[in-house]
Amino acid sequence: MINSKFLRLLALLLATVAVAWAQVPSPEEHFGFKIGDDYKLANYTQTEAYFKKLSASDRTRLVDIGLTEEGRRQYMLIISSPENIRKLDQYKSISQQLARAEDLSADQAKQLSETGKAVVWIDGGLHATEVVGTHQLIETMWQLVSRTDPETLRILDNVIILCTHANPDGQELVSNWYMRETDTAKRNMSIPRLYEKYVGHDNNRDFYMMNMKESQHISEQLFVEWLPQIMYNHHQRGPAGSVLAGPPYRDPFNYVYDPLIVTSIDAVGAAMNNRLNTEGKPGYTQRAGSQFSTWWNGGLRTTPYFHNMVGLLTEIIGGPTPENVPLVPDRLIPNGATPNPVTPQKWHFRQSIDYSVSLNYAVLDYAARYRSTLLYNIYQMGANAIAKGNRDNWTFYPRYIDSIKALNKRSQKPGTNNTGEGGDFSFGREDTIPAKFYSAVLRSPSLRDARGYIIPADQADFPTAVRFINALIRSGISVHKATAAFTVNGKQYPAGSYIVKTAQAFRPHVIDMFEPQDHPNDFQYEGGPPIRPYDAAGWTLAFQMGVKFDRILEGFDGPFEKLPYGQIQQPPAATFAASRNGYLLSPAANNTFIAVNELLKAGVKVSKTTKGEFYVPASARSGAVLGKLAAEYGVVAKEADARPADSRNISPARIAIWNTYGGSIPSGWISWLMEQYGFSYEFIYPAAIDAGNLRKKYDLIIFPGGAIPDTAKKKPRSGYEPKIPKASELPPEYRSWLGKITADTSIPQLKKFMEEGGEIVTIGSSANIVYHLGLPVNNALVERTAKGEIKPLSGTKYYIPGSLLTADFDTTAIENAGMPARNDVYFDRSPVFTLQPGATGIKKLIWFSGDRPLHSGWAWGQQYLKDGIAAFSAPIGKGKLLVFGPEITFRGQSHSTFRLLFNQLYK
């Protein structure tokens, strides 16, 4: 007979559950449709309301992590068992202690690992047109809050889940655009502008710089607050003939990682793949089955690798409009990349949601089962990093391995071979060489990793160095600041200098931000074409920003104050003294341009010398503005003896930035950059260019990469390019955004604009304009065939993906004002030129004087760049054309070359 007391307790429990469920509606009850229904999308207004309703559950805590670029609230819903929710602060502290591994013994770490809870991040919606991401997040949150099966309860007991919306603004735009059509056959995602206010798809390229507000909020939770052991970033789309691509990923992985990162990705990836196979869900591809690797830093999934976190990315097919899984015959053959192929079939939105929830549960189940192991492993990786930073250490870079091979080759006598090769069968001894060559290179004192880096406070553009320090701080890096002057290795440094030591848990990220990346030569086969990196090959942030620092190879200390984690720094106030003769501002400091623009807006007259310096006359108004900017931005205003004789008055140019329907990411970055430094601008679209009368409206037009087509015949649309709608399909306010730059109509108008005194600045591939205009320059990256034909260098001879190259600058050119004689430029298969014989009027601004300009990344065949011109100016009638081949404003990161644009923005 059932005990009556038990029945009363059971009734009470059921009543409690019923009340809890009554407080939390299902997605269908809230949205009016099931998540994954065909032709249905939820917008952010609805989703935000659902976040708040879910927060009524005792399994949740809702956290407002900040405002987006468009002013919406960005939320993270923390889900766990009610008991864990009550102890969140305790478990967060444990997660922080283990991840930072500071002053923590192995035994203490073991105890904390047994006590703590695994922390797993799951996000959605970063790329807003990849709508599975946001909708799987909604469905997953609901299931975790409402389900009572043993697996879910075990997960909730052992795991704290951080469910984070990555792009509220984008979801609102995309969903409203899709749902505006009542006819489901007409619903589409051909949105008119970028789905992140400034940078669109590049919001997933911003996670070591953190320029965007959303990136800052996410990074604060990942790297300062919670430090999860696993983070899962949902994306689309899967490679054709598959359902999704997921971990593990293809080589190369970055050499600065702890090996536990690589093997942990393998382990979690296996759990994900196994779960789908167990549930009869085919189509998972991994490793060589997709393009994704673990080399690059900067993505929401990849930056965590440099913080000892297991970063996961899946790219899945599907959307609200049903589609077909295409037939790709080679993917039907099971192999290590795709062990369970999917067959051609109709595919519905709900299938993608179901797959995604299964993948989330696979990750959470793994975290629940291996909770203490994950916690201890992140400690172990941090402890390993601290140990490496406290001793001599050599990283196995490809250039060092090449040096070992070169030493061996030079040691051989003619006709001998000591590589271990022995006929058809080597028995595992291929490429074996004497061990002495290892010690000669990888025990060389000069090749040791740095113990730390010192950023002197007396460098010319210290406020930009402070921006660099803040990028590290936002990423959870431990930074020290000198409270007094100090000396290291005989060099004195002033108080206020920053110190970043490598004896810290996130040492991989520190190394990656200061040291050059050494991407391997990666080809499809020996002698074959290169394999394109997933994103960049080299990106060293200190180089991009022009930060001056010293590498210290021995242990060192001094009067250093450790800054609290996450404490953002302000540039030190510059000394400002009122002057009777006026002030001089140097273009070598980026914040000078903030000052100049503030002065001009305040009605202060500003002039510019032939060397690019700015002169500001003395007045109560100019003194007030400069005093304020000296205090807030560290702007240095030097006292002038008198107004320079070679100066002329300037005023803000009327600036237009080319844009296109759907939004140009490079244009978006430039618009953001202009706003940060106080420049006014407006976008200009092809139709407005074609209409003419440009000189009456503008003084200068900027064309970033992708604006100006090449001179070849029209090419078929790439499968990755969005379909451009017809004017009749759009609301009237967007129809003028349609169109492209054309040789027949647009180029003549641009030529007329310059002939009448306007200036054009092109960046990257928009240098194509020089060929449309017939300027006396040639492509430097070509060769002559046996038949005498000129053709571009093949990838087997020359290939330079995104990398940093050191170039030479004409320091006498006013266009280059503030630049040193040599500086790094971001080069991504960028155009390079030579002058035609007898060419006149072309003013060379930037060039490559040597045959080995690579500083960070990968440059196959870099010798072809020798003497090539990277930037120049040319007079066109009364106006001017400025051509910059490198990406001088790259993703808001390349601070050291911003002034190449800023210098041109006054008239």
RASUL-V396935 format. One record per residue. N is the residue number from 1. RES is the residue in one letter. PSI is psi as a letter, one per 30 degrees, with the letter a starting at -180 (none if undefined). OMEGA is omega in radians with two decimals (none if undefined). Layout:
BEGIN
n->(N:N)
res->(RES:RES)
psi->(PSI:PSI)
omega->(OMEGA:OMEGA)
END
This chain:
BEGIN
n->(1:2:3:4:5:6:7:8:9:10:11:12:13:14:15:16:17:18:19:20:21:22:23:24:25:26:27:28:29:30:31:32:33:34:35:36:37:38:39:40:41:42:43:44:45:46:47:48:49:50:51:52:53:54:55:56:57:58:59:60:61:62:63:64:65:66:67:68:69:70:71:72:73:74:75:76:77:78:79:80:81:82:83:84:85:86:87:88:89:90:91:92:93:94:95:96:97:98:99:100:101:102:103:104:105:106:107:108:109:110:111:112:113:114:115:116:117:118:119:120:121:122:123:124:125:126:127:128:129:130:131:132:133:134:135:136:137:138:139:140:141:142:143:144:145:146:147:148:149:150:151:152:153:154:155:156:157:158:159:160:161:162:163:164:165:166:167:168:169:170:171:172:173:174:175:176:177:178:179:180:181:182:183:184:185:186:187:188:189:190:191:192:193:194:195:196:197:198:199:200:201:202:203:204:205:206:207:208:209:210:211:212:213:214:215:216:217:218:219:220:221:222:223:224:225:226:227:228:229:230:231:232:233:234:235:236:237:238:239:240:241:242:243:244:245:246:247:248:249:250:251:252:253:254:255:256:257:258:259:260:261:262:263:264:265:266:267:268:269:270:271:272:273:274:275:276:277:278:279:280:281:282:283:284:285:286:287:288:289:290:291:292:293:294:295:296:297:298:299:300:301:302:303:304:305:306:307:308:309:310:311:312:313:314:315:316:317:318:319:320:321:322:323:324:325:326:327:328:329:330:331:332:333:334:335:336:337:338:339:340:341:342:343:344:345:346:347:348:349:350:351:352:353:354:355:356:357:358:359:360:361:362:363:364:365:366:367:368:369:370:371:372:373:374:375:376:377:378:379:380:381:382:383:384:385:386:387:388:389:390:391:392:393:394:395:396:397:398:399:400:401:402:403:404:405:406:407:408:409:410:411:412:413:414:415:416:417:418:419:420:421:422:423:424:425:426:427:428:429:430:431:432:433:434:435:436:437:438:439:440:441:442:443:444:445:446:447:448:449:450:451:452:453:454:455:456:457:458:459:460:461:462:463:464:465:466:467:468:469:470:471:472:473:474:475:476:477:478:479:480:481:482:483:484:485:486:487:488:489:490:491:492:493:494:495:496:497:498:499:500:501:502:503:504:505:506:507:508:509:510:511:512:513:514:515:516:517:518:519:520:521:522:523:524:525:526:527:528:529:530:531:532:533:534:535:536:537:538:539:540:541:542:543:544:545:546:547:548:549:550:551:552:553:554:555:556:557:558:559:560:561:562:563:564:565:566:567:568:569:570:571:572:573:574:575:576:577:578:579:580:581:582:583:584:585:586:587:588:589:590:591:592:593:594:595:596:597:598:599:600:601:602:603:604:605:606:607:608:609:610:611:612:613:614:615:616:617:618:619:620:621:622:623:624:625:626:627:628:629:630:631:632:633:634:635:636:637:638:639:640:641:642:643:644:645:646:647:648:649:650:651:652:653:654:655:656:657:658:659:660:661:662:663:664:665:666:667:668:669:670:671:672:673:674:675:676:677:678:679:680:681:682:683:684:685:686:687:688:689:690:691:692:693:694:695:696:697:698:699:700:701:702:703:704:705:706:707:708:709:710:711:712:713:714:715:716:717:718:719:720:721:722:723:724:725:726:727:728:729:730:731:732:733:734:735:736:737:738:739:740:741:742:743:744:745:746:747:748:749:750:751:752:753:754:755:756:757:758:759:760:761:762:763:764:765:766:767:768:769:770:771:772:773:774:775:776:777:778:779:780:781:782:783:784:785:786:787:788:789:790:791:792:793:794:795:796:797:798:799:800:801:802:803:804:805:806:807:808:809:810:811:812:813:814:815:816:817:818:819:820:821:822:823:824:825:826:827:828:829:830:831:832:833:834:835:836:837:838:839:840:841:842:843:844:845:846:847:848:849:850:851:852:853:854:855:856:857:858:859:860:861:862:863:864:865:866:867:868:869:870:871:872:873:874:875:876:877:878:879:880:881:882:883:884:885:886:887:888:889:890:891:892:893:894:895:896:897:898:899:900:901:902:903:904:905:906:907)
res->(M:I:N:S:K:F:L:R:L:L:A:L:L:L:A:T:V:A:V:A:W:A:Q:V:P:S:P:E:E:H:F:G:F:K:I:G:D:D:Y:K:L:A:N:Y:T:Q:T:E:A:Y:F:K:K:L:S:A:S:D:R:T:R:L:V:D:I:G:L:T:E:E:G:R:R:Q:Y:M:L:I:I:S:S:P:E:N:I:R:K:L:D:Q:Y:K:S:I:S:Q:Q:L:A:R:A:E:D:L:S:A:D:Q:A:K:Q:L:S:E:T:G:K:A:V:V:W:I:D:G:G:L:H:A:T:E:V:V:G:T:H:Q:L:I:E:T:M:W:Q:L:V:S:R:T:D:P:E:T:L:R:I:L:D:N:V:I:I:L:C:T:H:A:N:P:D:G:Q:E:L:V:S:N:W:Y:M:R:E:T:D:T:A:K:R:N:M:S:I:P:R:L:Y:E:K:Y:V:G:H:D:N:N:R:D:F:Y:M:M:N:M:K:E:S:Q:H:I:S:E:Q:L:F:V:E:W:L:P:Q:I:M:Y:N:H:H:Q:R:G:P:A:G:S:V:L:A:G:P:P:Y:R:D:P:F:N:Y:V:Y:D:P:L:I:V:T:S:I:D:A:V:G:A:A:M:N:N:R:L:N:T:E:G:K:P:G:Y:T:Q:R:A:G:S:Q:F:S:T:W:W:N:G:G:L:R:T:T:P:Y:F:H:N:M:V:G:L:L:T:E:I:I:G:G:P:T:P:E:N:V:P:L:V:P:D:R:L:I:P:N:G:A:T:P:N:P:V:T:P:Q:K:W:H:F:R:Q:S:I:D:Y:S:V:S:L:N:Y:A:V:L:D:Y:A:A:R:Y:R:S:T:L:L:Y:N:I:Y:Q:M:G:A:N:A:I:A:K:G:N:R:D:N:W:T:F:Y:P:R:Y:I:D:S:I:K:A:L:N:K:R:S:Q:K:P:G:T:N:N:T:G:E:G:G:D:F:S:F:G:R:E:D:T:I:P:A:K:F:Y:S:A:V:L:R:S:P:S:L:R:D:A:R:G:Y:I:I:P:A:D:Q:A:D:F:P:T:A:V:R:F:I:N:A:L:I:R:S:G:I:S:V:H:K:A:T:A:A:F:T:V:N:G:K:Q:Y:P:A:G:S:Y:I:V:K:T:A:Q:A:F:R:P:H:V:I:D:M:F:E:P:Q:D:H:P:N:D:F:Q:Y:E:G:G:P:P:I:R:P:Y:D:A:A:G:W:T:L:A:F:Q:M:G:V:K:F:D:R:I:L:E:G:F:D:G:P:F:E:K:L:P:Y:G:Q:I:Q:Q:P:P:A:A:T:F:A:A:S:R:N:G:Y:L:L:S:P:A:A:N:N:T:F:I:A:V:N:E:L:L:K:A:G:V:K:V:S:K:T:T:K:G:E:F:Y:V:P:A:S:A:R:S:G:A:V:L:G:K:L:A:A:E:Y:G:V:V:A:K:E:A:D:A:R:P:A:D:S:R:N:I:S:P:A:R:I:A:I:W:N:T:Y:G:G:S:I:P:S:G:W:I:S:W:L:M:E:Q:Y:G:F:S:Y:E:F:I:Y:P:A:A:I:D:A:G:N:L:R:K:K:Y:D:L:I:I:F:P:G:G:A:I:P:D:T:A:K:K:K:P:R:S:G:Y:E:P:K:I:P:K:A:S:E:L:P:P:E:Y:R:S:W:L:G:K:I:T:A:D:T:S:I:P:Q:L:K:K:F:M:E:E:G:G:E:I:V:T:I:G:S:S:A:N:I:V:Y:H:L:G:L:P:V:N:N:A:L:V:E:R:T:A:K:G:E:I:K:P:L:S:G:T:K:Y:Y:I:P:G:S:L:L:T:A:D:F:D:T:T:A:I:E:N:A:G:M:P:A:R:N:D:V:Y:F:D:R:S:P:V:F:T:L:Q:P:G:A:T:G:I:K:K:L:I:W:F:S:G:D:R:P:L:H:S:G:W:A:W:G:Q:Q:Y:L:K:D:G:I:A:A:F:S:A:P:I:G:K:G:K:L:L:V:F:G:P:E:I:T:F:R:G:Q:S:H:S:T:F:R:L:L:F:N:Q:L:Y:K)
psi->(k:k:k:e:e:e:e:e:e:e:e:e:e:e:e:e:e:e:e:e:e:e:f:j:l:l:e:e:e:e:f:g:l:k:k:f:k:k:g:k:k:k:l:e:e:e:e:e:e:e:e:e:e:f:f:f:k:g:g:l:k:k:k:j:f:l:k:l:f:g:g:l:k:k:k:k:j:k:k:a:l:e:e:e:e:f:g:e:e:e:e:e:e:e:e:e:e:e:e:f:g:k:h:k:l:e:e:e:e:e:e:e:e:e:e:l:k:k:k:k:k:k:l:k:g:e:j:f:f:i:f:e:e:e:e:e:e:e:e:e:e:e:e:e:e:f:k:g:l:e:e:e:e:e:e:e:f:f:k:j:k:j:j:k:k:f:i:e:e:e:e:e:e:e:e:e:e:e:f:f:k:f:j:f:f:f:k:l:g:i:l:f:l:k:f:k:e:e:f:b:f:g:f:g:g:g:g:f:e:h:e:k:e:e:e:e:e:e:e:e:e:e:f:e:d:e:i:l:f:k:k:j:j:k:l:l:l:l:k:k:g:l:e:l:k:a:l:l:l:l:l:l:l:k:f:f:l:k:f:f:e:e:f:e:e:e:e:e:e:e:e:e:e:e:e:e:e:e:g:h:j:l:g:k:l:l:b:f:f:l:f:k:a:g:e:k:k:f:l:e:f:e:e:f:e:g:g:g:k:j:k:k:k:k:j:l:l:l:l:f:j:k:a:k:j:l:j:j:e:f:f:f:j:k:a:f:e:i:f:i:l:k:l:k:l:k:k:l:e:e:e:e:e:e:e:e:e:e:e:e:e:e:e:e:e:e:e:e:e:h:e:e:e:e:e:e:e:e:e:e:e:e:e:e:e:e:e:e:f:g:l:k:k:k:k:i:l:e:e:e:e:e:e:e:e:e:e:e:e:f:f:k:l:k:g:l:j:h:f:g:k:i:a:f:k:f:h:g:g:k:g:k:l:k:f:f:f:e:e:e:e:g:g:k:e:f:g:l:l:k:f:l:k:k:j:k:f:g:l:e:i:e:e:e:e:e:e:e:e:e:e:e:e:f:g:g:k:k:k:l:k:k:f:l:l:l:k:k:h:f:k:k:k:l:k:f:l:k:k:j:k:f:i:l:e:h:e:e:e:e:e:f:f:f:l:k:k:i:k:l:j:j:l:e:l:k:f:a:l:l:j:k:l:e:c:l:e:k:g:j:e:e:e:e:f:g:k:k:l:k:k:k:f:l:k:l:l:a:i:k:k:k:k:k:k:g:j:k:l:k:k:k:k:k:k:k:k:k:k:f:g:a:l:k:k:k:f:f:k:e:f:e:e:e:e:e:e:e:e:e:f:g:g:k:k:k:l:k:l:f:f:g:l:k:k:j:l:k:l:e:e:e:e:e:e:e:e:e:e:e:e:e:g:g:k:j:j:k:k:l:e:l:k:k:f:g:l:k:k:l:l:k:l:j:k:k:k:k:l:l:k:f:k:k:e:e:e:e:e:e:e:e:e:e:e:e:g:g:k:l:l:l:k:k:l:e:e:e:e:f:f:a:h:e:f:f:e:l:f:k:k:k:j:l:k:f:e:k:l:l:g:l:l:k:l:l:k:k:f:f:k:k:k:k:l:l:e:f:f:l:k:e:f:f:e:f:f:l:l:l:k:l:e:e:e:e:e:e:e:e:e:e:e:e:f:g:f:l:k:k:k:k:k:b:f:f:f:f:f:e:e:e:f:h:l:h:l:l:k:f:h:l:l:k:l:f:g:g:k:k:l:k:k:l:f:f:e:k:j:j:a:j:l:k:k:k:l:k:k:j:f:f:k:f:f:g:k:f:k:l:f:k:l:k:k:k:k:i:h:l:k:k:l:l:k:l:k:g:k:l:f:k:j:k:e:k:l:j:f:l:g:i:f:k:e:k:b:k:i:k:h:f:f:f:f:k:g:k:k:f:k:l:l:k:k:j:b:f:a:k:k:k:j:j:e:l:i:f:g:j:g:g:e:i:e:f:g:e:f:f:e:e:f:f:g:l:none)
omega->(-3.07:3.14:-3.09:3.11:3.10:-3.13:3.13:3.11:3.12:3.13:3.12:3.13:3.14:3.12:3.12:3.12:-3.13:3.11:3.14:-3.14:3.13:3.13:-3.06:-3.13:3.04:3.06:-3.13:3.13:-3.10:-3.03:-3.09:3.06:3.10:3.06:-3.11:3.03:3.10:3.05:-3.14:3.02:3.03:3.05:-3.05:3.10:3.11:-3.09:3.09:3.11:3.13:3.01:-3.08:3.11:3.10:-3.10:3.07:3.13:3.09:3.04:-2.99:2.88:-3.11:-3.13:3.02:-3.04:3.05:3.13:3.09:3.11:3.11:3.02:3.08:3.07:3.11:-3.00:2.95:3.09:3.12:-3.09:3.05:3.10:3.11:3.14:3.12:3.13:3.12:-3.08:-3.05:-3.11:3.13:-3.08:3.05:3.13:3.11:3.13:3.12:-3.11:-3.10:-3.11:-3.11:3.01:-3.10:3.07:-3.07:3.12:3.11:3.14:3.10:3.12:3.10:-3.14:3.11:3.14:3.10:-3.10:-2.99:3.07:3.06:3.12:-3.10:3.09:3.00:-3.12:3.10:2.97:-3.09:3.03:-2.84:3.09:3.05:-2.85:3.06:-3.04:-3.13:-3.03:3.03:3.11:3.10:-3.11:3.14:3.11:3.13:-3.10:3.13:-3.13:-2.98:-3.02:3.13:3.12:-3.08:-3.11:-3.13:-3.13:3.10:3.09:-3.11:3.12:-2.98:-3.01:2.96:-3.04:3.13:-3.11:-2.92:3.05:-2.98:-3.06:3.14:-3.11:-3.10:3.13:3.14:-3.13:-3.01:-3.09:3.11:3.13:-3.12:-3.03:-3.10:-3.14:3.08:3.09:-3.07:3.14:-3.11:-3.10:-3.06:3.13:3.11:-3.06:-3.04:-3.08:-3.12:-3.10:2.80:-2.88:-3.05:-2.85:3.05:-3.08:3.14:2.99:3.03:3.05:-2.92:-2.93:2.78:3.10:3.09:3.07:-3.07:-3.12:-3.13:3.10:3.14:-3.13:-3.12:-3.11:3.11:3.14:-3.09:-2.89:-3.14:-3.02:-2.93:3.13:-3.09:3.09:3.11:2.96:-3.05:-3.07:-3.08:3.14:3.00:0.18:3.07:3.09:-3.13:-3.14:3.07:2.97:3.13:2.96:-3.13:-3.12:-0.03:-3.00:-3.09:3.01:0.02:2.91:-3.02:-3.00:-3.11:-3.14:2.86:-3.13:3.09:3.08:-3.07:-3.10:3.10:3.05:3.09:-3.06:-3.13:3.08:3.11:3.12:3.14:-3.13:3.13:-3.11:3.14:3.13:3.11:-3.10:3.12:-3.14:-3.07:2.98:3.12:3.07:-3.02:3.11:-3.07:3.12:3.12:-3.08:-2.92:-3.14:3.11:-3.10:-2.85:3.01:3.06:3.11:3.12:3.10:-3.00:3.13:3.07:3.10:-3.11:3.07:3.06:3.12:3.13:-3.12:-3.11:3.04:2.88:3.08:-2.98:3.08:2.98:3.12:-3.08:3.05:-3.10:-3.12:-3.14:2.95:-3.06:3.07:3.02:-2.96:-3.08:3.12:3.12:3.12:-3.13:3.07:-3.09:3.11:-3.11:-3.08:-3.07:-3.04:3.03:3.14:3.10:-3.09:3.00:-3.07:-3.10:-3.09:-3.06:3.10:3.12:3.09:-3.14:3.08:-3.06:3.10:3.09:3.13:3.08:-3.14:3.08:3.14:-3.11:3.09:3.10:-3.12:3.13:-3.12:-3.05:-3.08:-3.06:3.11:3.11:-3.13:-3.12:-3.11:3.12:3.01:-3.08:3.10:3.09:3.11:3.08:-3.13:3.12:3.13:3.11:-3.13:-3.14:-3.13:3.03:-3.11:3.10:3.09:-3.08:3.10:3.10:-3.11:3.11:3.11:3.07:3.12:3.09:3.14:-3.13:3.09:3.13:-3.11:-3.14:-3.09:-3.03:3.04:3.13:3.08:3.13:3.14:3.12:-3.14:3.12:-3.13:-3.04:3.08:-3.05:-3.10:-3.08:3.14:3.07:-3.10:3.13:3.10:3.10:3.13:-3.09:-3.07:-3.11:-3.13:3.03:-3.10:-3.12:-3.12:-2.99:2.85:3.09:-3.09:-3.07:-3.10:3.10:2.97:3.13:2.99:3.14:-3.10:3.11:3.11:-3.03:-3.12:-3.09:3.09:-2.96:-3.11:-3.10:3.08:3.06:3.06:3.10:3.04:3.09:3.11:3.13:3.05:3.07:-3.09:3.10:-3.13:3.03:-3.13:3.08:-3.08:3.05:3.10:-3.11:3.12:3.12:3.07:-3.12:-3.11:3.04:-3.14:3.07:3.14:-3.13:3.13:-3.10:2.98:-3.11:3.06:3.13:-3.12:3.08:-3.13:-3.12:3.09:3.10:-2.99:-3.09:3.08:3.13:-3.14:3.10:3.14:-3.05:-3.13:-3.10:-2.98:3.11:2.99:-3.11:-3.09:3.14:2.98:-2.95:-3.08:-3.14:3.06:-3.09:-3.12:-3.10:-3.12:-3.14:3.00:-3.07:3.05:3.13:3.04:-3.12:3.03:3.13:-3.00:-2.97:-2.97:3.13:3.10:-3.12:-3.06:3.13:-3.12:3.08:-3.13:3.08:3.05:-3.13:-3.02:3.12:3.04:-3.12:3.11:-3.11:3.13:-3.00:3.06:3.09:-3.14:3.06:3.12:3.06:-3.08:-3.09:-3.09:3.02:3.08:-3.14:3.11:3.08:3.08:3.11:3.09:3.14:-3.10:3.09:-3.02:-3.14:-2.98:3.05:3.11:-3.07:3.05:3.11:3.09:-3.05:-3.11:3.01:-3.08:2.99:-3.11:-3.12:-3.12:3.07:3.13:-3.14:3.12:3.12:3.13:3.11:3.08:3.13:3.07:-3.05:-3.13:3.12:3.06:3.09:3.06:3.13:3.07:3.14:3.13:-3.14:3.04:3.10:-3.11:-3.13:3.11:3.13:-3.13:-3.10:3.09:3.12:-3.11:3.04:-3.12:-3.03:-3.02:-3.13:-3.14:-3.13:3.08:-3.13:3.12:3.11:3.03:3.14:3.07:3.13:-3.09:-3.08:-3.10:3.06:-3.11:3.11:3.04:-3.13:3.06:3.01:-2.91:3.00:3.04:3.11:3.03:-3.08:3.08:-3.07:3.09:3.05:3.14:3.10:3.09:3.10:3.10:-3.12:3.12:3.08:-3.12:3.14:-3.14:-3.14:-3.07:2.96:3.09:3.03:-3.12:2.90:3.10:3.04:-3.08:-3.06:-3.12:3.12:3.07:-3.12:-3.12:3.07:-3.07:-3.06:-3.05:3.12:-3.06:-2.95:2.99:-3.05:3.09:-3.13:3.08:3.06:-3.13:3.11:-3.08:-3.04:-3.13:3.06:-3.05:3.14:3.10:-3.13:-3.12:3.09:-3.12:3.08:3.10:-3.14:3.13:3.13:3.08:-3.13:-3.12:3.03:-3.13:-3.10:-3.12:-3.02:2.93:-3.05:-3.05:-3.11:-3.03:-3.14:3.13:-3.10:3.06:3.12:3.03:-3.13:3.13:-3.03:-3.02:-3.02:-3.05:3.08:3.11:3.11:3.09:3.12:3.11:3.14:3.14:3.14:3.04:3.11:3.10:3.08:3.03:3.04:3.13:3.08:-3.00:3.09:2.94:3.07:-3.11:-3.10:3.14:3.04:-3.11:3.13:3.11:-3.04:3.07:3.11:3.00:-3.12:-2.98:-3.13:3.05:3.13:-3.14:3.10:3.12:3.13:3.14:3.08:3.12:3.12:3.06:3.13:3.12:3.10:3.14:-3.04:3.09:3.11:3.01:-3.05:-3.06:3.09:3.12:3.10:-3.07:3.10:-3.08:3.00:-3.05:3.08:-3.10:-3.14:3.09:-3.11:-3.04:3.13:-3.14:3.01:-3.12:3.09:-3.09:3.08:3.02:3.08:-2.99:-3.12:-3.05:-3.01:3.12:3.09:-2.97:2.88:3.10:3.03:3.11:3.10:-3.11:3.10:3.06:-3.14:-3.13:-3.12:-3.11:-3.10:3.14:3.10:-3.07:-3.09:-3.13:3.10:-3.07:-3.07:3.05:-3.13:3.10:-3.05:-3.12:3.11:-3.12:-3.07:3.13:3.13:-3.13:-3.04:3.13:3.08:-3.12:-3.12:3.13:3.11:3.00:-3.13:3.08:3.04:-3.06:3.12:-3.06:-3.02:3.01:3.04:-3.07:3.07:3.10:3.12:-3.14:-2.98:3.10:-2.93:3.02:-3.13:-3.07:-2.96:-3.07:-3.07:3.10:3.08:-3.03:3.06:3.00:-3.04:-3.12:-3.03:-2.88:3.05:3.08:none)
END
